[in-house]
């Protein structure tokens, strides 16, 4: 877990900072492990199914201008980039390199369903994406190099002249200004204006959160909400909600309040939340197992083998249902512990009777892309 500053515990972090107040945490991580190199990040940015961007800073005029390009990029193009004033950003790194999911263990007090992705950026000296604000929480973990971060809670005006490609703010001095080195972490709640610039070539690991807006849930519930752009929020989040994979009853209650629904719709709201939070991007959806492949996976377990969750698979559960890649089904009570184990370990190694409710759930999960499928299965 992050080494929180002072006397902060996970509980006091949630009470005092989560969705409330930014926090700079020097030396919160002794080392960034697992880590990725600039070359590995560049390789990912050449792939068709990887979301990547380059942001260039033009400093030739009176004021900086920012320009963005979307990947994939040719390897030769990346090799010929200038020595400074650019940033390469790659999204969903943990889905393409599952070992990178290990960085999420540093924030075990955040529910899994609230974590969207690990975005990794490499910035040449002077590189950055400009002053901006996000609508989600983020933990900015500094890898190699040095990056300067400024942030402020003051209202900062939009700057439409800074870029034709990016929604940026006017430049600001900031309430706080930090040069981050490897192991430093900056937490930012939604809406806080921030601005990062590489002092030296650096890599930053961004653990970004997801928060549905009312429109994401209202359609599934046949509900017309007065403010479809209102974001889900959980400033009252407690550690008891952080069981891996769990969508808590508290989360369903907040979403229900967001939609203006009565408590008798909590189960429906929880199901909509489960489907939303496990819905993969179209280009990241794993292939489901065939009937024969699902049978082979169960035989693997019976033979003492282990099922591995697919790197791109999204799995969650609540007190009634299990969710896999946007689909849902009823979760028998006696199977709940097995699903919780899968969510916690991203794997399963236990003998399962082929005629048990456990086997039924595993077949369903595998047919929706939950598990890795061996090429010869």
C-alpha positions in Angstrom: 0.0 0.0 0.0 1.0 3.6 -0.4 3.1 5.0 2.4 0.8 7.8 3.5 2.4 10.9 5.0 2.3 11.8 8.6 -0.2 9.9 10.7 -2.6 9.2 7.8 -4.1 5.8 7.6 -6.3 4.5 4.8 -9.3 5.4 6.8 -8.2 9.0 7.4 -7.1 9.4 3.8 -10.7 8.4 2.7 -12.2 10.7 5.3 -10.0 13.8 4.7 -8.9 13.5 1.0 -10.8 11.1 -1.2 -12.9 13.3 -3.5 -12.2 16.3 -1.2 -8.6 17.5 -1.2 -5.4 16.9 -3.2 -2.5 15.2 -1.4 1.2 15.1 -2.3 2.8 12.0 -0.9 6.7 12.1 -1.2 8.2 8.7 -1.2 4.9 6.9 -1.0 6.3 4.1 -3.1 9.8 2.8 -2.4 10.1 1.8 -6.0 7.7 1.6 -8.9 7.3 -2.2 -9.4 6.2 -3.5 -11.8 7.6 -0.9 -14.2 7.8 -0.3 -17.9 10.5 1.1 -20.1 10.3 3.8 -22.7 10.9 1.3 -25.4 8.2 -1.0 -24.2 5.8 1.9 -24.0 6.7 2.9 -27.5 6.1 -0.7 -28.7 2.6 -0.6 -27.3 1.9 2.6 -29.1 2.6 0.9 -32.5 -0.2 -1.7 -31.9 -3.7 -1.3 -33.5 -5.6 -2.3 -30.4 -3.8 0.1 -28.1 -5.1 3.6 -27.4 -2.2 6.0 -27.5 -1.5 9.7 -28.1 1.4 12.1 -28.7 1.1 15.6 -27.3 3.6 18.2 -28.6 4.4 21.6 -27.0 5.3 24.3 -29.5 7.3 27.1 -27.7 8.2 29.1 -30.8 5.5 31.7 -30.3 4.7 34.2 -27.6 3.0 31.5 -25.6 3.0 27.6 -25.7 0.6 25.8 -28.0 -0.3 22.1 -27.7 -1.0 19.7 -30.5 -2.2 16.1 -30.2 -1.8 13.1 -32.5 -3.6 9.7 -32.1 -1.9 6.4 -32.5 -1.0 3.8 -33.6 2.4 5.2 -34.6 5.1 3.8 -36.8 8.1 2.7 -34.9 10.3 4.8 -37.2 8.2 7.9 -36.4 8.7 7.4 -32.7 12.4 6.9 -33.1 12.7 10.3 -34.9 10.9 12.4 -32.3 12.8 15.5 -31.2 14.8 15.7 -28.0 12.3 17.7 -26.0 8.7 19.1 -25.7 6.6 16.0 -26.3 4.7 13.3 -24.3 3.6 9.8 -25.3 0.6 8.6 -23.4 -0.7 5.0 -23.5 -4.0 4.0 -22.0 -5.2 0.6 -20.5 -1.6 -0.6 -20.1 -2.6 -3.2 -17.5 -5.0 -4.8 -20.0 -2.2 -5.3 -22.5 0.5 -6.1 -20.0 -1.4 -7.8 -17.1 1.6 -7.8 -14.8 1.2 -4.0 -14.6 -2.1 -4.6 -12.8 0.2 -5.1 -9.8 0.4 -1.3 -9.3 -3.3 -1.3 -8.3 -2.3 -3.2 -5.1 -0.9 0.2 -3.8 -4.5 1.5 -3.4 -6.3 -1.5 -1.8 -8.7 0.9 -0.1 -10.4 1.8 -3.4 -13.0 -0.6 -4.8 -11.9 -2.4 -7.9 -14.9 -1.3 -9.9 -13.9 2.3 -9.4 -10.5 1.8 -11.1 -10.7 2.5 -14.8 -7.2 1.9 -16.1 -3.4 2.4 -15.8 -2.3 5.1 -18.2 1.5 5.4 -18.6 3.2 8.4 -20.1 6.8 9.1 -21.2 7.7 12.8 -21.4 10.8 14.2 -23.0 12.2 17.3 -21.2 9.7 20.1 -21.4 6.9 17.7 -22.3 3.4 17.8 -20.8 -0.3 18.0 -21.9 -0.9 21.5 -20.6 -2.9 22.8 -17.7 -6.3 21.0 -17.4 -8.8 19.4 -15.1 -10.3 15.9 -15.1 -13.7 14.6 -14.0 -12.2 11.7 -12.1 -9.9 10.9 -9.2 -6.3 10.0 -10.1 -3.2 8.8 -8.4 -0.1 10.1 -10.3 2.8 7.9 -9.5 6.2 9.1 -10.5 8.6 6.7 -12.1 12.0 7.5 -13.4 12.9 11.1 -14.1 11.6 14.4 -12.6 8.3 16.0 -13.3 7.0 19.3 -12.0 3.4 19.4 -10.8 1.3 22.4 -10.1 -2.3 22.3 -8.9 -4.9 24.6 -7.5 -8.5 24.5 -6.2 -9.0 28.1 -7.5 -11.3 28.5 -10.5 -9.2 28.6 -13.6 -10.7 29.8 -16.9 -10.6 27.7 -20.1 -8.0 28.7 -22.6 -9.4 27.9 -26.1 -6.3 29.5 -27.7 -3.9 27.0 -26.2 -4.9 24.0 -28.4 -7.2 22.9 -31.2 -7.0 19.3 -30.0 -7.1 19.5 -26.2 -9.5 21.1 -23.6 -7.0 23.2 -21.7 -7.0 25.9 -19.0 -5.2 29.1 -18.7 -1.7 28.9 -17.2 -1.6 29.3 -13.4 0.9 29.6 -10.6 -0.9 27.0 -8.3 -1.6 26.5 -4.6 1.2 23.9 -4.5 4.2 23.2 -6.7 6.2 20.0 -6.4 9.1 18.5 -8.4 8.3 14.8 -8.2 11.0 12.1 -8.3 10.6 8.3 -8.4 8.3 7.0 -5.8 6.4 10.3 -5.2 2.6 10.1 -5.6 0.1 12.9 -6.2 -3.6 12.3 -5.5 -6.0 14.6 -7.2 -9.8 14.5 -6.7 -12.1 15.4 -9.6 -12.1 19.0 -10.9 -8.7 20.1 -9.5 -6.8 22.1 -12.0 -3.3 20.6 -12.5 -0.3 21.0 -14.8 2.6 18.7 -15.2 5.9 19.4 -17.1 8.9 17.1 -17.4 12.0 18.6 -15.8 13.9 15.6 -17.1 12.8 12.7 -19.3 10.3 10.9 -17.1 7.7 8.2 -16.9 4.4 8.7 -14.9 2.0 5.9 -14.0 -1.6 7.3 -13.6 -4.1 5.1 -11.8 -7.3 6.7 -13.0 -10.8 6.1 -11.7 -14.2 5.7 -13.4 -17.4 7.3 -12.3 -20.6 6.9 -14.2 -22.7 9.9 -15.1 -26.5 9.6 -14.7 -26.9 8.9 -18.4 -24.7 5.8 -18.2 -27.2 4.2 -15.8 -30.6 5.8 -16.6 -31.1 4.1 -20.0 -30.7 0.6 -18.5 -33.2 1.5 -15.9 -35.6 3.2 -18.3 -35.2 6.4 -16.2 -35.2 10.0 -17.5 -32.9 11.9 -15.1 -33.2 15.7 -14.9 -29.4 16.1 -15.0 -27.9 13.4 -17.3 -24.4 14.7 -16.8 -24.3 14.5 -13.0 -21.4 12.3 -11.9 -21.5 9.5 -9.4 -19.6 10.5 -6.2 -18.6 8.6 -3.1 -16.9 11.1 -0.8 -18.2 9.0 2.1 -16.4 5.9 0.8 -15.3 3.4 3.5 -12.7 0.6 3.5 -15.4 -2.0 4.0 -16.4 -1.4 0.4 -13.0 -2.4 -1.0 -13.5 -6.2 -1.1 -12.0 -7.0 -4.6 -14.7 -7.1 -7.2 -17.5 -6.1 -4.9 -20.2 -3.6 -5.8 -21.4 -2.6 -2.4 -24.9 -1.8 -1.3 -23.6 1.6 -0.4 -22.5 2.2 -4.0 -25.9 1.1 -5.2 -27.5 3.5 -2.8 -25.4 6.5 -4.0 -26.2 5.6 -7.6 -29.9 5.3 -6.7 -29.8 8.8 -5.1 -28.0 10.1 -8.2 -31.0 8.9 -10.3 -33.6 10.0 -7.8 -34.9 6.4 -7.4 -36.5 4.9 -4.3 -34.8 2.2 -2.2 -37.0 -0.5 -3.7 -34.9 -0.2 -6.9 -31.6 -0.8 -5.3 -31.1 -4.2 -6.9 -31.9 -2.9 -10.3 -29.5 0.0 -9.8 -26.8 -2.3 -8.6 -27.2 -4.4 -11.7 -27.0 -1.4 -13.9 -23.8 -0.4 -12.0 -22.3 -3.8 -12.4 -23.0 -3.9 -16.2 -21.6 -0.4 -16.6 -18.4 -1.0 -14.6 -17.5 -4.2 -16.4 -18.3 -3.0 -19.9 -15.1 -3.1 -21.9 -14.1 -0.8 -24.7 -15.0 -2.5 -28.0 -11.4 -3.0 -29.0 -10.5 -4.5 -25.6 -13.3 -7.1 -25.4 -11.9 -10.7 -24.9 -13.2 -13.5 -27.0 -15.6 -15.8 -25.2 -14.9 -19.5 -24.9 -16.7 -22.0 -27.1 -18.7 -24.8 -25.4 -15.7 -27.1 -26.0 -13.2 -24.6 -24.7 -15.3 -24.0 -21.6 -15.4 -27.8 -21.0 -11.6 -28.0 -21.3 -11.2 -25.2 -18.8 -13.2 -27.2 -16.2 -11.2 -30.3 -17.0 -8.1 -28.3 -16.3 -9.3 -27.4 -12.9 -10.2 -31.1 -12.2 -6.7 -32.1 -13.1 -5.2 -29.7 -10.6 -4.6 -26.8 -13.0 -5.3 -23.2 -12.7 -7.6 -20.8 -14.6 -6.1 -17.3 -15.3 -8.4 -14.3 -15.7 -7.9 -12.8 -19.1 -5.9 -9.6 -18.9 -8.7 -7.5 -20.5 -11.5 -9.2 -18.6 -13.6 -7.0 -16.2 -15.4 -9.0 -13.4 -17.5 -7.8 -10.5 -20.3 -9.1 -8.2 -22.9 -7.9 -5.8 -25.2 -9.8 -3.4 -27.3 -11.1 -6.2 -25.4 -11.2 -9.5 -22.0 -11.8 -11.1 -20.8 -9.5 -13.9 -18.4 -10.2 -16.7 -17.6 -7.8 -19.5 -20.9 -6.1 -19.4 -23.1 -9.2 -18.9 -24.8 -10.4 -15.8 -26.3 -13.5 -14.3 -27.7 -14.6 -10.9 -25.0 -15.6 -8.5 -26.0 -18.6 -6.3 -25.1 -17.9 -2.7 -22.9 -21.0 -2.4 -20.8 -19.7 -5.4 -20.2 -16.2 -4.1 -17.0 -17.1 -2.3 -15.5 -18.6 -5.5 -16.3 -15.5 -7.5 -14.8 -13.3 -4.7 -11.6 -15.5 -4.9 -11.4 -15.0 -8.7 -11.7 -11.3 -8.3 -9.1 -11.1 -5.6 -6.5 -13.4 -7.2 -7.4 -13.0 -10.9 -7.0 -16.8 -11.0 -8.7 -19.9 -9.7 -7.2 -23.3 -8.6 -9.7 -25.6 -7.0 -11.4 -28.8 -8.0 -15.0 -28.1 -9.2 -17.6 -30.8 -9.8 -18.8 -30.5 -13.5 -22.4 -30.8 -12.3 -22.2 -28.2 -9.5 -23.5 -24.6 -9.5 -19.9 -23.6 -9.4 -19.3 -25.2 -12.7 -22.4 -23.6 -14.2 -21.1 -20.1 -13.2 -17.6 -20.9 -14.5 -19.0 -22.0 -17.9 -21.0 -18.8 -18.2 -18.0 -16.7 -17.2 -15.7 -18.4 -19.6 -18.2 -18.0 -22.5 -18.1 -14.2 -21.8 -14.4 -13.9 -22.0 -13.4 -14.2 -18.3 -10.5 -16.6 -18.7 -7.4 -17.1 -20.8 -7.9 -19.9 -23.3 -5.0 -22.1 -24.2 -4.3 -22.4 -27.9 -4.6 -26.2 -27.9 -7.7 -26.3 -25.7 
